[in-house]
Amino acid sequence: MKRKLFDKFHLEQANRERARRMRIKRTEEYDYLEGVFDKPTLLVIYKLLNDRIISEFDGPISTGKESKVYYAVAPSQGELAIKIFNTGNLEFKKSISRYIVGDPRFVKIRKTSAGLIGTWAYKEYTNLNALAGAGLNVPKPITVRRNVLVMGFIGRNGLRAPLLKETSLDDPEEIYAELVDFIKKAYMKSEIVHGDLSEYNVMVMESRAYVIDVSQGVSIRHPLAPELLDRDIERINDYFRKMGVRIFSKEQIKEELR
C-alpha cells in the first residue's frame, strides 16, 4: 500500500518534472535556469564534472527563494541532489547570520556575501555529516564547494520522494515516532537541533521518514538552541495531533534529553 502511495505521487508529478528537466551542456543553458548560475557557481559545476564527482547534471527538482535543488548522476550511476544556494538573495543573507553567529563550530565567519553563503552551505554539509554519523535518515553528504552542496538523492529514477505534507500516511504513529526519535538522537548523539523541523522538511520513502534542509541546524550550545528545540517539537506535535495521533508532550520529550 505504501509503495502504491509513493508511485501515485510520482505518476502525478512525472510528466511535469520530466518536461522541465533538461540536460545541462552549455553555458547558455545554465543562464536560462532562473539566474542562480553566476560565474563562480558555473565553475564549481564544471569542476564537479571534471573531477568525476558527477557525470550528468539535470534540471531542477525543488525550488525556493534561498536555494534550488537539481538532479545529478554520479559516475557510478548513483542518484545525487545538488543544492545551490542563491548568492544574490539579500533578505536571505540577512536572516541566516542569527543561526551562524553563536554556533561554536563556526567562529571565523567571512563577512563578505560569498563568504556568508559559503559558510551556510558548509554548515548544512557539517550538519548532514553529524546526523548521518549518528545513523539518522538524512541525505548522504558527498561534498560542498562554495555555495554548492552535493548529497544523496531521496527518491528513485530521477523522481524525488514526496514531502510529509504531500502524503497520506497508512501508519502516522510510526512516522511520528521516527521523528521524535530523530529529535532525541540529533540532540544527544549529534548535539544538533534541526531548527526548522516540519512537514515541509521531511520526506517519506518506503515507509521511512527522511529529514532534509538542515542548514539552519545549530549546536545545542548555540544561544537559540532551546527556542529552536521547542519549536521543532511543537510543530511536529501540532501536525500529528491533527491526524489523531497520540503525542508526547514537549516536557516528556525534553525530559529524555537530560
TORDRENLO-651493 format. One line per 8 residues: number of its first residue (from 0); their letters; for each residue x, y, z of N, C-alpha, C. Coordinates in steps of 0.001 Angstrom, whole numbers, plus 500000, padded with zeros to 6 digits. Atoms other than C-alpha are relative to their C-alpha. Layout:
NUM = a = X/Y/Z/X/Y/Z/X/Y/Z  ... .
END
This chain:
0 = mkrklfdk = 500836/498789/500000/500000/500000/500000/500863/501249/500000  499129/498827/499926/502794/502433/500927/500750/500181/498688  499319/499931/501297/504611/501564/497678/499079/500647/498978  500965/499413/500930/501425/502464/495780/499864/501500/500210  500081/498567/499715/501231/505828/497538/501182/500721/499390  498791/499396/500553/504787/506582/496516/499883/500087/498481  500121/500028/501448/504092/505534/492904/498930/500970/499516  501052/499075/500387/500866/507542/492770/500504/501428/500020 .
8 = fhleqanr = 499415/498654/499927/502701/510648/493899/500871/500263/498785  499097/499823/501131/505277/510089/491189/499264/500071/498682  500762/499948/501241/502735/509421/488474/499410/501378/499778  500580/498666/500102/501119/512760/489229/501027/501042/499617  498958/499009/500240/504451/514561/489002/500910/499682/498823  498976/500441/500946/506379/512562/486443/500022/500813/498718  500019/499290/501281/505210/514252/483256/500460/501446/500148  499621/498602/499793/505577/517754/484681/501495/500144/500272 .
16 = erarrmri = 498592/499881/499641/509006/517157/486197/500915/499588/498855  499170/500424/501124/510376/515300/483214/499988/501038/498878  500096/499001/501062/509135/518001/480869/500918/501177/500248  499178/498821/499723/511039/520720/482659/501467/499654/500268  498613/500375/499737/514168/518691/483355/500784/499969/498696  499175/499943/501207/516929/519297/480836/501433/499669/500351  498584/500267/499841/520464/518069/480460/500776/501290/499769  499258/498753/500109/522849/520995/481061/501334/499730/499316 .
24 = krteeydy = 498772/500249/500745/525612/521058/478468/500737/501273/499601  499374/498791/500490/526254/524672/477529/499767/501136/500991  500125/498862/499096/526789/527912/479444/498682/500727/499791  501257/499289/500269/523783/529467/477722/498824/499310/500679  501078/500717/499351/521571/526725/479147/500006/500251/501504  499916/499653/498581/522847/527437/482663/499340/501349/500238  500528/498655/499830/521932/531075/482200/498479/500013/499991  501453/500069/500106/518369/530034/481416/499334/499685/501332 .
32 = legvfdkp = 500615/500542/498801/517799/528458/484807/499912/501015/501139  500444/499081/498953/516462/531418/486782/501114/500735/500713  498990/499096/499477/519703/533233/487381/500823/499515/501167  499196/500450/498860/521248/531043/490081/501436/499721/499583  498680/500386/500474/524252/530265/487908/500858/501210/499655  499007/498970/500277/526677/533122/488319/501302/499300/499614  498767/500598/500511/530205/532601/487044/500680/499076/501006  499362/500914/499037/531687/531174/490299/499238/498679/500155 .
40 = tllviykl = 500788/501225/499869/528794/528694/490557/500177/499107/498783  499746/500769/501216/529247/527634/486953/501330/499271/500075  498675/500613/499895/532917/526988/487624/499989/498809/500958  500106/501120/499064/532010/524796/490599/499366/498792/499316  500669/501105/500695/529631/522721/488466/500941/499338/499001  499043/500548/500958/532247/522329/485737/501082/499194/500713  498958/500699/499246/534809/521305/488371/499467/498655/500530  500600/501258/499545/532433/518677/489787/499938/498984/498862 .
48 = lndriise = 500009/500872/501169/532078/517271/486269/501408/499521/499664  498607/500351/500332/535828/517383/485610/500605/499042/501012  499464/500858/498947/536582/515732/488946/499266/498666/500109  500771/501236/500051/534101/512961/488128/499210/499727/501273  500921/500156/498873/532047/513595/491216/498591/499823/499452  501249/500197/500722/529090/513932/488861/500329/499743/498535  499827/500243/501435/528716/512684/485306/498889/500654/499188  501114/499327/500658/525377/514293/484489/499406/501019/500965 .
56 = fdgpistg = 500642/498957/499207/523664/517456/485700/498720/500399/499287  501286/499792/500642/519965/517842/485006/499240/501169/500619  500816/498863/499601/517115/520227/485710/499571/499994/501457  500372/499833/498592/515585/521426/488986/498950/499001/500456  501001/500871/499393/513657/519141/491305/499308/500687/501166  500601/499230/498909/512929/521715/494012/500521/501429/499931  499586/498605/500061/512973/525498/494053/499488/500768/501208  500381/499135/498894/512865/528092/496800/500708/501328/499858 .
64 = keskvyya = 499378/498680/500053/513884/531667/497493/501483/499939/500352  498623/500059/499513/517091/530657/499251/500888/499072/499182  499189/500978/500718/518190/527730/497103/499148/499250/498991  500657/500899/500944/517370/525394/494259/500750/498682/500012  499403/501331/499978/517965/521659/494147/499860/499383/498615  499953/500585/501327/518988/519923/490932/500347/498517/500078  499727/501432/500085/519132/516283/489941/501316/499770/499265  498730/500340/500643/522511/514770/489046/500243/498504/500136 .
72 = vapsqgel = 499645/501415/499978/524065/511382/488425/501496/499887/500232  498589/500259/499747/527372/510082/489778/500551/499066/498931  499412/500924/500973/529826/508198/487549/499609/498550/500246  500421/501359/499656/528761/505047/489399/498516/499774/499738  501431/500010/500316/525192/505833/488237/499118/500195/501232  500802/499665/498837/524117/506686/491768/499309/501337/499804  500770/498760/500146/521488/509415/492031/500421/501007/501063  499561/498936/499111/522504/512729/493565/499063/501198/499930 .
80 = aikifntg = 500689/498708/499986/520929/516022/494548/501065/501072/500207  499054/498889/499873/522841/519278/494109/499223/501243/500417  500683/498832/499447/521687/522160/496259/500878/501226/499785  499253/498783/500306/522759/525600/495051/499345/501161/500735  500525/498877/499232/522316/528480/497476/500143/501282/499184  500059/498770/500788/521348/531768/495885/500831/501093/500665  499121/498980/499424/524135/534284/496481/499460/501409/499828  500512/498656/500266/522006/537190/495276/498784/500390/500818 .
88 = nlefkksi = 501188/499716/499200/519141/536997/497778/500393/500758/501266  499559/499158/498885/519763/539913/500170/499263/499682/501292  500775/500301/498799/516943/539047/502591/500463/498695/500630  499501/501287/499508/518245/535505/502870/501295/500196/500772  498710/499780/499346/521731/536717/503758/499825/500693/501351  500252/499322/498738/520317/538961/506473/499461/499038/501053  500695/500870/499045/518287/536162/508040/500863/498869/500542  499276/501198/499591/520908/533418/508243/501071/500245/501058 .
96 = sryivgdp = 498897/499737/499073/523507/535164/510382/499644/499613/501436  500400/500328/498629/521478/534534/513561/500192/498514/500304  499797/501427/499810/521890/530790/513015/501482/499615/499973  498566/500275/500083/525645/531061/512453/500741/500606/501185  499340/499320/498883/526812/533647/514984/499531/499386/501313  500325/500648/498731/526938/531945/518372/500159/498499/499962  499757/501431/500126/527489/528449/516992/501506/499778/500156  498563/500156/499736/530859/527364/518463/500760/499275/498893 .
104 = rfvkirkt = 499342/500690/501105/531567/525308/515342/500422/500962/498891  499729/499041/501069/531724/528430/513188/500384/501344/500614  499521/498797/499313/533799/531032/514974/500470/501042/499002  499481/499075/500997/535556/532570/511987/499066/500035/498798  500971/499854/501076/532995/533891/509532/500426/501136/499082  499699/498948/500971/533850/535762/506383/498760/500864/499818  501137/499093/500033/531638/538847/506301/499538/500336/498582  500416/499732/501372/531524/539027/502501/498754/499183/499683 .
112 = sagligtw = 501211/500707/500410/528347/537941/500737/500301/498560/499636  499640/501357/500420/530018/534946/499124/500474/499167/501186  499500/500712/498837/531722/534035/502392/498880/499536/500904  501124/500344/499132/528457/534059/504345/499198/498847/499411  500751/501073/500646/526622/531908/501822/500825/498716/499973  499134/501176/499973/529633/529585/501605/500000/499324/501356  500071/500548/498647/529567/529165/505383/498679/499284/500222  501334/500600/499858/525849/528400/505215/499949/498621/499325 .
120 = aykeytnl = 499961/501277/500709/526412/525657/502621/500856/498999/500774  499118/500875/499234/529297/524245/504663/499330/499562/501301  500726/500315/498774/527092/524365/507752/499026/498845/499763  500915/501108/500288/524499/522135/506101/500779/498709/499791  499159/501181/500218/527232/519746/504970/500487/499435/501342  499530/500419/498677/528626/519637/508527/498881/499340/500796  501140/500570/499290/525177/519004/509988/499620/498632/499436  500326/501285/500612/524473/516226/507487/500998/498927/500416 .
128 = nalagagl = 498971/500948/499579/527776/514557/508350/499747/499508/501422  500225/500357/498599/526984/514645/512060/498753/499134/500169  501261/500741/499882/523417/513395/511639/500114/498622/499360  499809/501295/500658/524345/510655/509174/500912/499109/500842  499091/500752/499143/527153/509628/511512/499311/499384/501197  500781/500538/498891/524557/509064/514215/498965/498990/499520  500911/500996/500547/522650/506722/511891/498613/500523/499689  501311/499412/500259/519805/509148/511214/499731/500101/498502 .
136 = nvpkpitv = 500409/499953/501407/517848/509262/507961/500043/501431/499467  499815/498707/500658/519173/512311/506124/500700/499722/498659  499242/500200/501238/520620/512794/502615/501483/499794/500307  498587/500280/499783/524139/511369/502432/500848/501166/499480  499166/498890/500464/526650/514267/502297/501156/499479/499135  498932/500410/500905/529081/513965/499389/501146/501006/500021  498986/498943/499948/530950/517276/499169/499303/501355/499977  500508/498632/500077/530497/521031/499427/501105/500883/499449 .
144 = rrnvlvmg = 499056/499069/500593/532174/523730/497362/499305/501347/499808  500606/498665/500030/531418/527412/497813/498530/499893/500391  501433/500012/499708/527614/527696/497604/499297/498771/499445  500554/501204/500633/527111/524219/496110/500206/498782/500905  499972/501180/499142/526243/521161/498224/499548/498785/499200  500338/501250/500687/526278/517657/496731/499650/498954/501053  500460/500980/499012/524320/514977/498585/499217/498899/499312  500784/501103/500531/522436/511748/498112/498589/500452/499662 .
152 = figrnglr = 501347/499678/500482/519088/511831/496326/498984/499135/500729  501077/500747/499346/515960/510839/498253/498882/499828/498982  500961/500285/501056/513825/509213/495593/500530/498869/499155  499491/501013/500912/514299/506906/492658/499670/500376/498563  500174/499776/501432/514683/507103/488905/499756/501470/499657  500084/498585/500283/515044/510867/488994/498798/500708/500562  501201/499394/499424/511789/511489/490846/500119/499993/501514  499799/499870/498554/512005/512785/494393/498881/499328/500781 .
160 = apllkets = 501016/500514/499088/510194/511206/497306/499066/501142/500409  500928/498946/499588/507090/513099/498471/500340/500562/501371  499890/499398/498679/507207/515513/501353/498909/499448/500900  501001/500459/499034/505338/514597/504505/498653/500664/499741  501257/499272/500212/502756/517276/503691/499270/499546/498741  500582/500435/501263/502142/515633/500312/499477/498569/500046  500340/501419/499916/501402/512124/501575/498794/499744/500889  501028/500529/499099/498531/510195/503116/500614/498770/500654 .
168 = lddpeeiy = 499260/501050/499307/500140/508004/505732/499096/498851/500422  500700/501183/499497/498987/504453/506404/500229/499833/501494  499629/500201/498600/500786/504480/509751/500623/501280/500546  499447/498729/499515/501168/508072/511003/500681/499878/501355  499378/500177/498688/502018/506819/514502/501471/499619/499855  498627/500452/500206/505164/505144/513171/500883/501151/499517  499223/498870/500505/506315/508236/511267/500217/501023/501111  499845/499081/498867/505654/510393/514331/501077/499496/500950 .
176 = aelvdfik = 498997/500578/499096/507709/508019/516479/501404/500167/499413  498697/499829/500639/510550/508193/513942/500506/501431/500150  499574/498599/499922/510583/511996/514029/500326/500410/501434  499651/499749/498595/510534/512135/517822/501364/499389/500297  498701/500655/499827/513426/509680/517754/501108/500822/499337  499019/499144/500683/515203/511941/515266/500380/501187/500880  499739/498839/499138/514855/514946/517582/500917/499595/501156  499219/500451/498845/516254/512961/520507/501437/499648/499611 .
184 = kaymksei = 498660/500433/500388/519193/511371/518686/500832/501138/499414  499278/498844/500530/520090/514557/516831/500566/500818/501148  499569/499223/498838/520319/516289/520206/501077/499275/500797  499116/500719/499079/522045/513576/522226/501247/499426/499324  498858/500617/500676/524317/511932/519625/500760/500987/499116  499351/499043/500907/524978/514702/517079/500161/501374/500626  499993/498709/499307/524458/517600/519519/499543/501117/499071  500569/499055/500963/522343/519378/516914/498500/500107/500220 .
192 = vhgdlsey = 501439/499742/500061/518896/520959/516918/499679/500398/498568  500316/499724/501404/517308/520967/513465/499625/501450/499786  500339/498583/500052/515660/524344/513984/498879/500372/499057  501096/499687/500929/513048/524125/511207/499265/498716/499616  500617/501290/500265/511522/520673/511519/498491/500161/499838  501430/499904/500281/508071/520465/509959/499661/499045/498869  500444/500866/501093/506024/518599/507373/500574/500407/498641  499393/499521/501241/507810/520667/504723/501461/499560/499863 .
200 = nvmvmesr = 498596/500395/500008/511275/519358/505656/500195/498527/500352  499937/501444/499805/510509/515669/505916/499486/499328/498730  500442/500812/501127/510325/513219/503006/499632/498609/500500  500403/501353/499625/508640/509826/503176/500275/499076/498815  499642/500950/501045/510100/506950/501187/500058/498603/500585  500034/501388/499544/509406/503244/501600/499696/499912/501491  500526/500018/498629/507575/503882/504865/500967/500547/501034  499039/499408/499074/510515/505764/506386/500020/501517/499821 .
208 = ayvidvsq = 499895/498544/500036/510903/509432/507274/501452/500409/499808  498664/499461/500258/513927/511309/505910/499950/501508/500223  499985/498572/499662/514751/514726/507343/500968/500724/499066  499203/499234/500959/516059/517328/504886/500133/501447/500479  499835/498562/499731/517066/521009/504840/500498/500256/501423  499449/499870/498651/519368/521034/507851/501010/501142/500109  499014/498909/499979/521356/524186/507026/499843/500899/501212  500207/499121/498848/519772/526151/509882/500236/499275/501331 .
216 = gvsirhpl = 499752/500747/498777/520553/523382/512383/501155/500586/500805  498994/499376/499144/522537/524673/515343/500519/499020/501043  499450/500745/498881/524789/523241/518017/499084/500173/501213  500827/499887/498796/522992/522505/521275/500552/501064/500943  499399/498926/499184/525346/525132/522765/499716/501384/499434  500359/498721/500599/524011/527850/520488/498940/500684/500869  500992/499302/499164/522010/530551/522339/498552/499758/499575  501357/500209/500486/518974/529838/520124/499521/498555/500144 .
224 = apelldrd = 500331/501419/499990/519055/526064/520664/498736/499667/500811  501213/500342/499238/516416/525897/523463/498718/500446/499294  501172/499475/500706/513982/528071/521495/499685/499160/498760  500203/500765/501222/514506/526111/518276/499561/498568/500299  500420/501342/499598/514156/522767/520054/498509/499990/500331  501424/499897/499666/510803/523844/521489/499156/500115/498740  500766/499785/501233/509659/524977/518051/499904/498725/499177  500025/501263/500744/510647/521694/516399/498983/499035/500589 .
232 = ierindyf = 500915/500928/499333/508743/519648/518971/498554/500444/499810  501364/499485/500114/505678/521894/518846/499445/499823/498594  500481/500138/501384/505459/521829/515055/499649/498557/499666  500272/501408/500286/505714/518053/514812/498788/499516/500789  501157/500394/499190/503262/517581/517665/498702/500550/499425  501207/499386/500563/500756/520000/516124/499557/499276/498735  500341/500652/501266/500932/518282/512743/499364/498641/500238  500512/501352/499792/500388/514774/514063/498796/499966/500927 .
240 = rkmgvrif = 501195/499918/499150/497857/515807/516697/498756/500148/499128  501127/499790/500913/495596/516968/513863/499630/498733/499240  500266/501276/500667/495904/513485/512371/499451/498961/500974  500551/500900/499000/494634/511945/515596/501021/499122/500688  498935/500781/499368/497995/510606/516726/500141/500414/501466  499746/499703/498590/498574/510345/520452/501452/500443/500135  498654/499424/499994/501573/512590/521004/500611/500004/501404  499286/499765/498750/504209/513005/523674/500043/501503/500248 .
248 = skeqikee = 499921/498576/499693/504208/516331/525452/501430/500493/499789  498675/499405/500152/507084/518704/524924/500861/499688/501209  499262/500266/498771/508079/518148/528540/500488/498546/500045  499606/501412/500017/508133/514354/528101/501201/499780/499084  498908/500163/500957/510388/514581/525073/501283/500623/500540  498819/499307/499508/512755/517106/526633/500573/499327/501250  499529/500693/498799/512963/515075/529847/501019/498911/499631  499093/501076/500429/514722/512319/527885/501292/500535/499414 .
256 = lr = 498769/499414/500559/517360/514742/526621/501003/500328/501085  499110/499624/498910/518909/515285/530031/500995/498894/500324 .
END
